[in-house]
Amino acid sequence: MSVKSKRSFGLSAEDVQELAAEYSQTKRLPCPYRNGAYAHAIAALVTLGAKKPHSLAKVHQAFKRAAGTDWYSAWAGSERRNKETGLDADGRFLQNLRALQRTADYGLKLCWRSARRF
């Protein structure tokens, strides 16, 4: 019987220092995610402005711009993993935004500032 290892969703101390240094230089929220849907969602929200309400349609358009035409087309056109429960591009976009709000796991990297005193 194999033992499932605990997955780490947070950032290392070195990653937090790098993000803090980037923030000090740019005064913009740096993205702790690699290139992908989460990174493009964060880039879209940062571009639109923090601490301001934005319509979902506006965020989705900013997401498309941040991702770029080629990446977004490939992502949106990818086949559903499950024919019954698989989501289209709009559904996956919304699902990703919901996942980033879960600060116990997927969204934990967005709490990097609280790991350090500013």
HELIX and SHEET records of a PDB file:
HELIX    1   1 ALA A   13  THR A   26  1                                  14    
HELIX    2   2 ALA A   37  LEU A   48  1                                  12    
HELIX    3   3 LEU A   56  ALA A   67  1                                  12    
HELIX    4   4 THR A   69  ALA A   76  1                                   8    
HELIX    5   5 ALA A   89  LEU A  100  1                                  12    
HELIX    6   6 LEU A  108  ALA A  115  5                                   8    
END                                                                             
